[in-house]
Amino acid sequence: MTIPSAEGLLSSASCLPCTAEEERAAVDALTRQADANVKDGDLRYLISQSWWTNWQSYVGLLSYGENDTDIPLQPASRPGEIDNRKLVLEGTRSGSDTELQRTLREGEDYTLVPQDVWRKLYDWYKGGPEISRKVICEDPTSRRYIVDVYPLHLTLIDERDNSARTIKLSRKAKVNELYRLVCSLLSVERSKIHIWDHYQKTKNKKLTNLNETLEEAQLMMDQEILLEVSADDIWSSDLRTRSTSNELALLPLEPTTSSFSIAGGPNLSNGYSSGTSSSLSQDNSLNPLVRDREDGYSNFRNGTKDDIHGLTGLHNLGNTCFMNSAIQSLVHTPPLVEYFLKEYTQEINTENPLGLQGELAVAFAELLRKLWSAGRTSVPPRTFKSKLSRFAPQFSGYNQHDSQELLAFLLDGLHEDLNRVKKKPYIEAKDADDRPDEEFAEECWNYHKARNDSIIVDKFQGQYKSTLVCPECNKISVTFDPFMYLSLPLPSTVTRMMTVTVFSGTGDSLPMPFTVTVPKNGVCRDLCKALSDACCLKESETLLLAEVYDYRIYRYFSPLELLHIIKDGDQLVAYKLPVGHEKLLRIEILHRNVDRYTPEPQFNPRKLIGSPLVTCIPNDSTRKADIYAAVSAVLAPFVRAKVHAPGESLLNGCGPSLDGIVLRDNGASCEKGLSTSDVDEATSDAEFLPFKLYLSDDKGHIRNPVEEDSDHVFGLPMRLLMGWSDKEHEVYNLKYMDDLPDVFKPGFLSKKTRQEAVNLFSCLDAFLKDEPLGPDDMWYCPCCKEHRQASKKLDLWRLPEILVVHLKRFSYSRYMKNKLDTFVNFPIHDLDMSKYAKHTSGGDQPHIYELYAVINHYGGLGGGHYSAYAKLIEEDSWYHFDDSHVSSVNEEETRTSAAYLLFYRRVDGNSCAMSEVVPDDTHMVDSLEA
């Protein structure tokens, strides 16, 4: 869709003064226009994320809140000049040649805006420096665009004098463009030069395919390329001077494109590519290929000879630790090692449009064989990374990524390349139709295997049962779906602690705050149930949940309202009322200070005081005496002890007790042993009453005295305003109504909770717990014909041979990110999953698992590092794989708070001997890491 130009909205020459609304409208229109009409060579400009966030807040575009929900921000002041200085290296120039810091991430450090938006913002705010990058085509077929924020940096070594210079090119540039650039820089003829891939200072291959991209040629960030010039080429002194310099050159690109996506980064901000992070981390002390040829020793610290297998490291190609850790875990998976070390090529599927015609599987197999060959120090996984980037373009480039996401794509890509099914049959999904679970589950599994059959499915895939229940019509839907790994939430990520003050609407107790634990995605019914258990609610009572704001009731909550709308800073109350109170007249009591010793009571104009109280009376008992008696009853717990003897009522015990109210089937009410006519009318006279009541509105602004014949009620429920003078303060203790606690107060308790250790089984229980779907994941009920927040229950039906467990340490919302460093105590030996597996295989073998690999993540969200622990099964020993460095570790050292992915292998009959000599590890106690 083409959006009309917004140039006429504001004058480009003079844009001030402009209101925040005008700025927002102009930027929004220009952004939409640029996204709708993107073309090759368009420019996108980097803007500091902190400045951009301030501007969004100023114009009202940004909103965020606690518990991953959005609330409007308070109006912000107009930001100052645009400040991009933290994004660039010192001493670099503005524009397309600007050198950026290597640790920048989109959405955290910068955002990308179209050229017209930059011009408009610069006209309004000035500042800088200006940082522009070009749009290039990521995939011509799908017309998918990215912004090349970090061009490819290559170090050109001239073989004639070993001079070096840095050049910059897009990774999508052709090899032919590289040759043209080098010829232009060095004033040499094209026919007299050759360029070599000089990675790790070794002539790996000559760049002869001029039509392949630099990425396809496997050229990596900051690596060397070698220039060979024919001997008869005569170069001038001017050439000598220029060749020894270290100037930067950027070849103008004309890429080929509509939706935007990120080149190797999470989908943040406006969808353009994020930058690379830290520079290369490689061990260049000795050329690994030369070392292999010379002495055949590995880099393992004990200096063993070539008989050591499986202890080869992987070079970090530039923020590829996330990939290296996943590869090491897979190449130490025994079934995959056995499979790829044998003849696997007969199973390659070259016809599958969802794969790479076997190229990814071949690249992985070649890498696995290198890693299992003895005598290597470490190998660069460049060919493999190139193939993976073709299958999953988001992993191209040199940005930081999630190891679990890469693992999921890698397993899927290997499956598609090795799928034994050449022609996938069309199979229509069927319902259970009340069939037994065993029959329906087997049918679903057979349907899945009819379309997906590979070594990955055989070893890594299991099946779980998903049960959805509609909260309105109780429709039950059962499905059986395959899974390749279990993403287990940490208990602290699926629940939240909420504090609610419970008031008695019957006057039998003082208010009491209760802190309960409820599901984050739960509903108010879950909160009321937890509170009912905490306060020992009677069977004849129920809870009415409300939010108090500014000393009045702001809103009542229905049972099905989502808990995520309640913020940690809110103040909640719950009133204990009789079951069926909906059919009674609800009375809300607000409080305000008043001077009762003046001829006419004068209300303090200041805000309300205390917490509102709620009670209810029969609909036909609305006389003045009934109202005063009900209020007196609910105030009884607040009476100071010195006012009267225990058990003595201020109204002689004549008030209507809610415990005596019985609702008939027709909704009418009667009272056991109670007659309001017995109430002495004199007790309602002001001079005998300890308080004065007024009919009011929900804000306490209206004051109409409660008269004997007055039936005037300002809406339902009936709202009363109670005047508090020194006299009332002498009779009642108001401190019990003051200072309601927040729903959640961060502090010592919250910090202790975040550091509290949990075990793997508690994570499994949280994953399999029945809970409502989130507000963004509503289920369409076929009976109601509407989307419902159904309750969902997962059960593990069929467990795979290789069980991969993903601990969900990272949480993301629109504007908030978090990482949990909670220590998860997981078993290394004898992980018994029998109680979780609902289906047993034909051999009735127990579901006992042994740990053989762990992927760790160290650091936070802004910049972290991955490494892996892997076990050599034959040696029964553990090793730490940290990119190119491999070292031995003790078994217990593998259990740390950095554990992110766990790899378990099911123990078969042949493994029983091993399990007999290892200690039983199934009894785990939640404790902090020593």
URMOSUL-V492475 format. One record per residue. RES is the residue in one small letter. NEAR is the number of other ideal C-beta (glycine too) atoms within 12 Angstrom. Layout:
# URMOSUL-V492475
res->(RES,RES)
near->(NEAR,NEAR)
This chain:
# URMOSUL-V492475
res->(m,t,i,p,s,a,e,g,l,l,s,s,a,s,c,l,p,c,t,a,e,e,e,r,a,a,v,d,a,l,t,r,q,a,d,a,n,v,k,d,g,d,l,r,y,l,i,s,q,s,w,w,t,n,w,q,s,y,v,g,l,l,s,y,g,e,n,d,t,d,i,p,l,q,p,a,s,r,p,g,e,i,d,n,r,k,l,v,l,e,g,t,r,s,g,s,d,t,e,l,q,r,t,l,r,e,g,e,d,y,t,l,v,p,q,d,v,w,r,k,l,y,d,w,y,k,g,g,p,e,i,s,r,k,v,i,c,e,d,p,t,s,r,r,y,i,v,d,v,y,p,l,h,l,t,l,i,d,e,r,d,n,s,a,r,t,i,k,l,s,r,k,a,k,v,n,e,l,y,r,l,v,c,s,l,l,s,v,e,r,s,k,i,h,i,w,d,h,y,q,k,t,k,n,k,k,l,t,n,l,n,e,t,l,e,e,a,q,l,m,m,d,q,e,i,l,l,e,v,s,a,d,d,i,w,s,s,d,l,r,t,r,s,t,s,n,e,l,a,l,l,p,l,e,p,t,t,s,s,f,s,i,a,g,g,p,n,l,s,n,g,y,s,s,g,t,s,s,s,l,s,q,d,n,s,l,n,p,l,v,r,d,r,e,d,g,y,s,n,f,r,n,g,t,k,d,d,i,h,g,l,t,g,l,h,n,l,g,n,t,c,f,m,n,s,a,i,q,s,l,v,h,t,p,p,l,v,e,y,f,l,k,e,y,t,q,e,i,n,t,e,n,p,l,g,l,q,g,e,l,a,v,a,f,a,e,l,l,r,k,l,w,s,a,g,r,t,s,v,p,p,r,t,f,k,s,k,l,s,r,f,a,p,q,f,s,g,y,n,q,h,d,s,q,e,l,l,a,f,l,l,d,g,l,h,e,d,l,n,r,v,k,k,k,p,y,i,e,a,k,d,a,d,d,r,p,d,e,e,f,a,e,e,c,w,n,y,h,k,a,r,n,d,s,i,i,v,d,k,f,q,g,q,y,k,s,t,l,v,c,p,e,c,n,k,i,s,v,t,f,d,p,f,m,y,l,s,l,p,l,p,s,t,v,t,r,m,m,t,v,t,v,f,s,g,t,g,d,s,l,p,m,p,f,t,v,t,v,p,k,n,g,v,c,r,d,l,c,k,a,l,s,d,a,c,c,l,k,e,s,e,t,l,l,l,a,e,v,y,d,y,r,i,y,r,y,f,s,p,l,e,l,l,h,i,i,k,d,g,d,q,l,v,a,y,k,l,p,v,g,h,e,k,l,l,r,i,e,i,l,h,r,n,v,d,r,y,t,p,e,p,q,f,n,p,r,k,l,i,g,s,p,l,v,t,c,i,p,n,d,s,t,r,k,a,d,i,y,a,a,v,s,a,v,l,a,p,f,v,r,a,k,v,h,a,p,g,e,s,l,l,n,g,c,g,p,s,l,d,g,i,v,l,r,d,n,g,a,s,c,e,k,g,l,s,t,s,d,v,d,e,a,t,s,d,a,e,f,l,p,f,k,l,y,l,s,d,d,k,g,h,i,r,n,p,v,e,e,d,s,d,h,v,f,g,l,p,m,r,l,l,m,g,w,s,d,k,e,h,e,v,y,n,l,k,y,m,d,d,l,p,d,v,f,k,p,g,f,l,s,k,k,t,r,q,e,a,v,n,l,f,s,c,l,d,a,f,l,k,d,e,p,l,g,p,d,d,m,w,y,c,p,c,c,k,e,h,r,q,a,s,k,k,l,d,l,w,r,l,p,e,i,l,v,v,h,l,k,r,f,s,y,s,r,y,m,k,n,k,l,d,t,f,v,n,f,p,i,h,d,l,d,m,s,k,y,a,k,h,t,s,g,g,d,q,p,h,i,y,e,l,y,a,v,i,n,h,y,g,g,l,g,g,g,h,y,s,a,y,a,k,l,i,e,e,d,s,w,y,h,f,d,d,s,h,v,s,s,v,n,e,e,e,t,r,t,s,a,a,y,l,l,f,y,r,r,v,d,g,n,s,c,a,m,s,e,v,v,p,d,d,t,h,m,v,d,s,l,e,a)
near->(9,12,16,14,17,27,18,13,23,28,16,19,10,10,23,16,12,24,17,25,17,22,32,28,22,32,40,27,26,33,34,23,27,36,29,21,23,34,22,24,24,36,31,39,41,48,45,36,33,23,32,36,26,26,35,31,25,29,30,22,27,27,20,21,22,25,34,28,26,21,21,14,20,11,13,19,13,20,27,16,20,36,24,37,24,23,40,28,20,13,10,21,19,23,21,32,25,33,27,37,28,29,26,38,38,43,33,32,36,42,43,46,42,37,31,31,36,36,28,38,41,27,24,33,29,19,23,26,32,30,43,33,44,37,41,41,33,39,25,17,11,15,20,29,39,46,49,47,45,43,40,39,34,41,28,40,30,33,25,23,18,17,26,24,28,27,39,37,39,43,45,42,37,28,33,23,33,42,35,24,34,36,26,20,31,38,22,31,18,21,12,22,32,27,41,31,34,30,37,30,24,22,23,26,22,20,34,16,19,20,16,24,34,41,38,26,37,34,44,40,40,30,37,32,42,33,40,24,31,17,10,10,23,15,26,13,11,12,22,17,15,22,29,19,20,18,20,26,28,30,32,22,31,19,33,24,26,25,19,35,32,34,45,44,40,27,22,29,34,36,31,45,46,43,47,39,38,27,20,29,29,34,24,23,15,22,24,34,22,18,23,24,15,13,17,21,24,35,34,31,18,15,15,19,15,18,16,30,28,36,42,40,40,45,40,40,43,40,40,44,43,45,48,46,45,49,45,51,48,45,45,41,40,32,29,41,33,18,30,33,21,16,11,28,17,13,29,30,34,21,18,32,15,24,32,34,23,29,29,39,41,28,33,42,34,26,39,35,26,34,42,31,24,23,30,37,41,39,41,42,41,34,29,42,44,34,36,43,41,29,33,34,30,30,39,45,44,43,41,39,42,34,44,34,31,38,43,27,32,45,42,32,37,51,38,36,39,42,35,26,25,19,13,21,15,9,16,7,15,16,17,24,11,11,16,13,25,19,18,27,32,22,24,32,31,21,26,30,24,19,25,32,27,37,35,40,34,24,31,38,32,40,35,36,33,30,27,33,25,28,31,18,17,15,23,24,30,29,29,36,25,32,32,33,37,36,30,39,33,40,33,32,33,31,29,31,32,41,34,42,39,41,43,35,45,36,35,25,23,25,37,24,27,31,27,30,26,38,34,38,33,37,33,34,26,36,44,38,24,31,37,25,17,25,30,14,28,19,9,19,29,30,39,41,42,38,32,38,23,20,33,33,36,22,21,28,32,18,23,24,26,31,44,34,28,36,24,27,21,33,33,45,43,43,44,42,42,36,25,22,31,20,23,37,32,34,45,45,48,42,41,37,28,31,20,27,12,12,7,13,26,16,29,20,12,14,18,36,30,36,38,44,50,42,45,43,42,35,24,19,34,32,25,31,34,40,42,45,43,45,43,40,37,44,44,36,25,37,31,21,14,11,21,18,10,11,11,13,25,31,36,20,21,26,37,45,33,43,25,23,37,23,24,13,10,8,15,17,28,20,29,13,13,27,16,32,14,19,28,19,19,17,27,32,16,22,11,18,31,33,39,33,42,34,32,34,24,26,22,36,20,21,26,20,24,37,19,19,10,20,18,18,23,24,15,16,35,37,37,44,42,47,39,38,26,15,22,33,26,17,26,36,23,30,15,24,31,20,18,34,27,27,34,30,22,16,15,10,15,19,13,15,24,26,21,25,31,37,29,39,27,29,37,35,23,31,32,29,26,23,30,35,31,25,24,16,17,21,30,18,24,17,19,19,12,17,19,29,36,35,32,32,24,33,30,34,35,36,40,37,32,38,42,41,42,35,45,30,39,29,22,20,22,22,25,20,21,22,27,32,30,37,30,43,33,41,33,35,32,30,38,28,34,22,19,31,31,26,29,20,22,8,10,11,21,23,32,32,39,36,39,44,45,43,47,39,36,24,23,19,25,18,26,30,28,41,42,47,40,46,37,27,27,16,18,19,26,30,39,32,43,31,37,37,30,38,25,24,25,16,24,18,22,33,31,30,29,35,42,46,44,43,48,40,38,36,31,21,14,13,25,16,12,22,28,12,12,22,14,16,27,25,14,25,15,21,16,18,21,11)
